[in-house]
Amino acid sequence: MNIKQIKKISTICEILNTCEIGKRIFKEYHKLIKLYLTIPVTTATAERTFSELNRLKNAIRSSMTQSRLNHCLLPHIYKEKLDEIDANQIMSKFISSNEKRQTFFGSML
C-alpha cells in the first residue's frame, strides 16, 4: 500500500489488525493508535457534561449540595433516554406496590 493512500487513522488500524507481524513489531504503536482513537469520545463527553452544567442557573447551582446537583444534572444530560421511558407504567408500578399508595393515588391508575 502506498503511503499517499493512507488518509485516515482507521486505514492504519486496518493494516495493523490484518497483519500479525505488524502487531508484534509495532506493539507500542498499536497501543498508541488505540488510545488516540478513544480520546475524542471521552473528551466530547466531558465537554458536553460541562456545557450542560453551565446551562443550569448559578442561583440554583450555588444553593445545592454536590450530590443534588449531580442528581439534577444526569436527567438533563440523558434526556433522550428519559423520553423513551413510559412514566405511566412507572407510576402504576409504584402505586400498586403499596396499599397506602393505592388509597392515596388510586385515581391515577
KAKA-V174260 format. One record per residue. N is the residue number from 1. D_FIRST is the distance of its C-alpha to the first C-alpha in whole Angstrom. Layout:
n: (N,N)
d_first: (D_FIRST,D_FIRST)
This chain:
n: (1,2,3,4,5,6,7,8,9,10,11,12,13,14,15,16,17,18,19,20,21,22,23,24,25,26,27,28,29,30,31,32,33,34,35,36,37,38,39,40,41,42,43,44,45,46,47,48,49,50,51,52,53,54,55,56,57,58,59,60,61,62,63,64,65,66,67,68,69,70,71,72,73,74,75,76,77,78,79,80,81,82,83,84,85,86,87,88,89,90,91,92,93,94,95,96,97,98,99,100,101,102,103,104,105,106,107,108,109)
d_first: (0,4,6,9,7,8,12,14,14,14,10,11,13,12,9,12,15,13,13,16,16,14,17,19,18,17,20,21,18,18,22,21,19,21,24,22,22,26,27,27,29,32,32,33,35,37,37,39,41,42,43,45,47,48,49,52,55,56,59,58,55,58,61,58,57,54,54,55,53,50,52,52,49,47,48,47,44,43,45,43,44,47,48,47,49,53,55,58,57,57,60,62,60,62,65,66,65,68,72,73,70,71,74,73,70,71,71,67,66)
